[in-house]
Amino acid sequence: MTEDEIKLNAVAIAEGWYETQATEDEEIKAWQHLIDTGLCWQLQGWFGRMAVNLVGQGFCVPSQFMIDRGLGKWEDQENEQIGSEKE
């Protein structure tokens, strides 16, 4: 699947009903597109919750919108990991 196909069909890929089975990498790219464009905040609530979850687990990076509003706990997790590595 091309980058354009992923972007054009990101919602279908995220929901799992796209006409062909997406790879894990394609699914992550689709979610990152939904995060980057802010679409995940305009759709049903589970899209936003899943976006926060994927960022928290390190699969996706937070958008500026997420950073500005403090959505997610990636910063706390990152600081905890850095602190435990120093010990």
Secondary structure, DSSP 8 states (H G I E B T S, - for coil): --HHHHHHTHHHHHHT-SSS---HHHHHHHHHHHHHHTGGGTS-HHHHHHHHHHHHTTSS---HHHHHHT-SSHHHHHHHHHHHHH-
